[in-house]
Amino acid sequence: MEATTDSVTDTPESGRITISVDESFQPVIEQQIRMYEASYPGTTIHVQYKSEADCLQDLLKKDSVRLVIVSRLPNENEQTFLKSKLGFTPASGVLAFDGIALVQHPSDQDTLFTVERLRSELSGRSKATHTYLMDGYNATSTVAYVRDSVMRGLSFDSTTVRALANSTAVLKYVATHPGSLGFVGLGWIGDRNDTAQMAMLSRLRFGYLRCEPCSGKPFFKPSQEDLNAGHYQFTRKLCFIMKENHTGLGTGFISFLRYERGQLIFKNAFLGTTMNFQVRDVRLR
């Protein structure tokens, strides 16, 4: 098996590796890979962007895929299966935090939402005020999040909810169709340093979500500050699961993502970070 030390030739600074990443996280992971490969020219990280369900299937079934980046940690059954197959427990952990944004046509004035309202309209229990759009035909982490955290056992109303090919298709559709609302990862639309994202955002507007635990129950749109403060409720994790038991390229890339350089890239992409970057006042003499 590729994950054993007898058959691998890669190191953190050389070699090739194939990874699978949930499509929802594509923009920031592409930034991370570009920086890592520029820092270590002897490395090549071949990435496949897929639905979360397909990423997990790659991890369970393909020896060529040693690392996946998805929105959740492995459950007990997955841990048991991987340990029985590999002979060791795969490493896993949280890398950063992403928000699921509600994006709307700029002409839309109906911009305040609660979880209960969304559940009722998405399930068809009340009249839908929008056409709701998801970012994939399969179970992306965005679809899984809405299903688990919003629907809570209810089924989507197929006359109200549509699936498009990916996040880009959702953004383009919403920008040209008044009355539509899309669920997309903030990483596709929230980076104020990315001119392409800002050009797209100029054609859209964010919906506001009520913070149920907050005093006064105010409404928030997704932002890095409100992700970190816990004000924006539609927040998910970026997690890694890695079946590598040697110090290889996967280990090197994950170390890069977890520590300062990688965390700064997450921070500069306006996602929530696991590393606390504090600004301190300095007095010069």
C-alpha distance (Angstrom), angle and dihedral (degrees) to the residues before:
residue distance angle dihedral
M1 . . .
E2 3.77 . .
A3 3.80 93.1 .
T4 3.81 94.0 67.2
T5 3.76 122.3 94.1
D6 3.84 91.6 -123.5
S7 3.80 94.8 67.6
V8 3.81 105.9 33.9
T9 3.78 127.4 90.8
D10 3.81 101.8 175.6
T11 3.79 126.0 104.9
P12 3.82 132.1 -176.1
E13 3.81 88.3 -88.7
S14 3.81 102.6 37.6
G15 3.77 143.8 32.0
R16 3.78 137.3 39.6
I17 3.77 135.0 -72.7
T18 3.80 135.9 179.5
I19 3.79 118.4 -139.6
S20 3.80 133.7 178.9
V21 3.80 119.6 -140.5
D22 3.78 131.5 -174.6
E23 3.80 107.3 -105.1
S24 3.80 90.1 -127.7
F25 3.80 90.1 71.0
Q26 3.82 98.1 46.2
P27 3.84 101.3 114.6
V28 3.80 98.0 54.8
I29 3.81 95.5 37.3
E30 3.81 89.7 53.5
Q31 3.81 88.2 54.8
Q32 3.80 90.8 49.8
I33 3.80 93.7 49.4
R34 3.82 92.9 48.3
M35 3.79 91.0 52.3
Y36 3.81 94.1 45.2
E37 3.80 94.2 48.9
A38 3.82 90.6 46.1
S39 3.81 89.4 51.8
Y40 3.81 92.4 47.1
P41 3.83 107.7 31.2
G42 3.81 91.9 -175.5
T43 3.80 92.0 66.7
T44 3.80 132.6 87.2
I45 3.79 121.0 -171.6
H46 3.78 109.7 -166.9
V47 3.80 107.6 -160.0
Q48 3.80 129.8 -163.5
Y49 3.82 115.7 -162.3
K50 3.79 110.8 -150.9
S51 3.76 143.4 142.6
E52 3.79 114.5 -66.8
A53 3.81 90.5 -111.8
D54 3.81 91.2 55.0
C55 3.82 91.6 47.4
L56 3.78 90.8 54.9
Q57 3.79 91.0 47.3
D58 3.81 88.8 53.1
L59 3.79 90.2 53.3
L60 3.80 93.2 48.6
K61 3.79 98.4 42.5
K62 3.81 110.9 23.3
D63 3.79 120.8 71.8
S64 3.81 88.9 -166.7
V65 3.83 90.8 66.7
R66 3.79 110.4 70.3
L67 3.79 98.6 163.2
V68 3.80 136.6 40.9
I69 3.80 130.8 -179.6
V70 3.80 112.9 -152.4
S71 3.81 138.7 144.2
R72 3.80 99.4 -93.7
L73 3.78 143.4 43.2
P74 3.81 119.5 -111.5
N75 3.77 115.7 -82.9
E76 3.80 123.1 -128.6
N77 3.81 95.0 -92.8
E78 3.80 92.2 50.1
Q79 3.81 91.7 47.9
T80 3.81 90.8 50.4
F81 3.80 92.8 47.9
L82 3.80 94.1 48.4
K83 3.79 93.1 45.9
S84 3.81 91.3 50.9
K85 3.81 90.8 48.8
L86 3.79 98.5 42.5
G87 3.79 103.7 29.5
F88 3.82 92.1 -125.4
T89 3.80 138.3 63.4
P90 3.82 112.0 -99.6
A91 3.78 118.2 -121.4
S92 3.80 116.4 -110.8
G93 3.79 138.6 168.4
V94 3.79 148.5 140.5
L95 3.81 119.4 -77.0
A96 3.82 104.9 177.1
F97 3.80 144.7 -32.8
D98 3.79 129.1 -100.9
G99 3.79 131.1 -170.6
I100 3.78 125.6 -135.8
A101 3.79 104.4 -131.0
L102 3.78 127.5 -150.9
V103 3.81 104.6 -137.9
Q104 3.79 122.8 -167.0
H105 3.78 141.1 177.3
P106 3.83 109.6 -86.2
S107 3.82 91.3 -119.0
D108 3.81 91.6 60.3
Q109 3.82 112.1 108.8
D110 3.82 95.2 179.0
T111 3.80 97.1 88.1
L112 3.84 107.5 140.0
F113 3.81 116.8 95.1
T114 3.77 138.9 174.8
V115 3.78 126.6 -162.1
E116 3.80 89.6 -115.6
R117 3.80 92.3 53.0
L118 3.79 92.0 49.7
R119 3.82 91.9 47.5
S120 3.78 91.7 50.6
E121 3.81 95.1 48.0
L122 3.80 96.9 40.2
S123 3.81 90.6 51.9
G124 3.82 94.8 45.4
R125 3.79 93.3 -116.9
S126 3.79 89.4 124.7
K127 3.80 132.6 24.3
A128 3.79 110.4 -78.1
T129 3.79 116.7 -121.1
H130 3.82 92.8 -166.4
T131 3.77 142.9 27.0
Y132 3.81 102.7 -109.8
L133 3.81 119.6 -143.9
M134 3.81 130.9 -159.9
D135 3.80 127.9 -160.0
G136 3.80 102.6 -119.2
Y137 3.79 148.6 16.0
N138 3.81 90.4 -122.7
A139 3.80 131.7 49.8
T140 3.79 103.6 -67.1
S141 3.78 115.0 175.3
T142 3.81 88.5 -104.1
V143 3.80 91.9 57.1
A144 3.80 90.6 44.1
Y145 3.80 91.7 50.3
V146 3.80 94.1 51.0
R147 3.80 91.1 44.7
D148 3.81 94.1 49.8
S149 3.82 103.0 33.7
V150 3.79 102.0 31.7
M151 3.80 107.9 24.8
R152 3.83 95.8 38.2
G153 3.78 96.4 -171.0
L154 3.80 98.6 -24.6
S155 3.80 121.1 115.4
F156 3.79 125.7 -120.7
D157 3.80 115.7 -103.9
S158 3.80 103.8 -121.0
T159 3.81 91.7 -153.1
T160 3.81 90.4 59.5
V161 3.82 104.7 31.5
R162 3.80 122.8 63.0
A163 3.79 130.1 -175.3
L164 3.80 120.5 -142.5
A165 3.79 127.8 -169.6
N166 3.81 98.7 -96.8
S167 3.80 145.6 -31.3
T168 3.81 93.4 -73.3
A169 3.80 90.4 55.9
V170 3.82 90.8 49.9
L171 3.81 92.8 51.3
K172 3.80 93.6 47.7
Y173 3.80 92.4 47.3
V174 3.80 94.7 49.4
A175 3.83 91.3 47.0
T176 3.80 90.3 59.0
H177 3.82 103.3 33.4
P178 3.82 119.4 66.9
G179 3.78 112.5 -147.5
S180 3.79 95.2 35.6
L181 3.80 126.8 115.6
G182 3.79 125.0 -165.8
F183 3.79 133.0 -161.5
V184 3.82 110.2 -141.8
G185 3.78 136.9 154.4
L186 3.80 115.0 -94.1
G187 3.81 87.5 -126.9
W188 3.81 87.7 73.8
I189 3.79 96.6 53.5
G190 3.81 111.5 13.5
D191 3.81 105.7 71.5
R192 3.79 105.9 107.5
N193 3.81 89.8 -170.6
D194 3.81 92.5 60.1
T195 3.82 111.0 86.5
A196 3.81 93.2 -162.2
Q197 3.81 91.6 52.8
M198 3.79 92.0 47.0
A199 3.81 90.8 49.0
M200 3.80 89.3 53.7
L201 3.81 92.6 44.4
S202 3.82 89.7 55.0
R203 3.81 86.4 65.2
L204 3.82 93.8 50.5
R205 3.76 142.7 43.9
F206 3.79 132.5 -143.8
G207 3.78 122.8 -114.2
Y208 3.81 117.6 -134.4
L209 3.80 123.2 -122.9
R210 3.80 123.6 -154.2
C211 3.80 115.3 -118.0
E212 3.80 102.1 -136.3
P213 3.84 96.3 -170.7
C214 3.83 93.2 48.7
S215 3.78 122.1 98.7
G216 3.80 107.9 -100.0
K217 3.83 90.2 11.3
P218 3.83 96.3 -108.7
F219 3.80 124.4 -172.3
F220 3.82 122.6 -111.6
K221 3.77 135.7 -172.1
P222 3.84 116.9 -144.2
S223 3.80 115.6 -82.9
Q224 3.78 136.5 147.7
E225 3.80 91.3 -109.3
D226 3.80 93.9 52.5
L227 3.81 92.7 43.9
N228 3.80 89.8 55.3
A229 3.80 92.6 44.0
G230 3.81 93.5 48.5
H231 3.80 93.2 -120.5
Y232 3.79 96.6 120.5
Q233 3.79 106.4 67.6
F234 3.82 101.1 -162.6
T235 3.81 95.0 78.0
R236 3.80 127.0 140.6
K237 3.78 136.1 179.9
L238 3.78 131.9 -111.2
C239 3.80 103.2 -137.6
F240 3.77 134.7 178.8
I241 3.79 128.9 -146.4
M242 3.81 114.4 -170.2
K243 3.79 129.7 -176.7
E244 3.78 96.5 -164.9
N245 3.80 119.7 120.1
H246 3.78 97.6 -178.8
T247 3.79 134.0 62.0
G248 3.78 96.0 -90.9
L249 3.78 138.8 141.1
G250 3.79 92.4 -74.3
T251 3.79 90.8 54.8
G252 3.79 91.1 47.9
F253 3.81 93.6 49.5
I254 3.81 93.4 48.3
S255 3.80 91.0 48.9
F256 3.81 87.9 52.4
L257 3.81 91.2 51.6
R258 3.80 94.6 46.8
Y259 3.78 98.5 49.2
E260 3.77 137.1 57.9
R261 3.81 104.3 -65.0
G262 3.79 95.3 45.1
Q263 3.78 92.8 40.6
L264 3.81 90.0 52.5
I265 3.80 89.0 54.8
F266 3.81 89.8 52.6
K267 3.80 88.9 46.8
N268 3.81 93.3 48.5
A269 3.82 88.4 49.9
F270 3.84 86.4 57.8
L271 3.80 95.2 -114.3
G272 3.78 124.9 133.6
T273 3.81 114.7 -93.6
T274 3.79 133.6 -147.8
M275 3.81 90.1 -142.8
N276 3.79 115.6 76.7
F277 3.81 109.7 -129.2
Q278 3.77 106.3 -164.9
V279 3.79 125.1 -170.3
R280 3.79 111.1 -139.6
D281 3.77 128.0 -165.1
V282 3.81 110.8 -119.8
R283 3.79 123.7 -163.1
L284 3.78 114.0 -152.9
R285 3.76 121.0 -153.2
